[in-house]
Amino acid sequence: MNADAVFAVVRDAVVTVMEVEPGTVSRETRLVEDLRCDSLALVEIVEIVEETLRPLARNGFAIDDSDLDDMRTVGEAVDYAVARL
């Protein structure tokens, strides 16, 4: 799965949880500062992304909680996912 496809998965999860328009979410969108994601929203986004990407990964797919703390932007989340698929 390429980065554009993973971006679409992450963007769709953000749109669903945060109830924002897809056009407002870019790789540069900051999760906390721009979207006002709290910890519960982040967990919901992660669950959607994991559920969507897990069947596509060779050895399953999960985002470690400790790694989530380091993801500041949508693009960082995409890069993380791409590197693990």
Buried (B, 14 or more C-beta within 10 A) or exposed (E): EEBEEBBBBBBBBBBEBBEBEEEEBEBEBBBBEBBEBEEEBBBBBBEBBBEBBEEBBEEEBBBEEEBBEEBEBBBBBBBBBBEBB
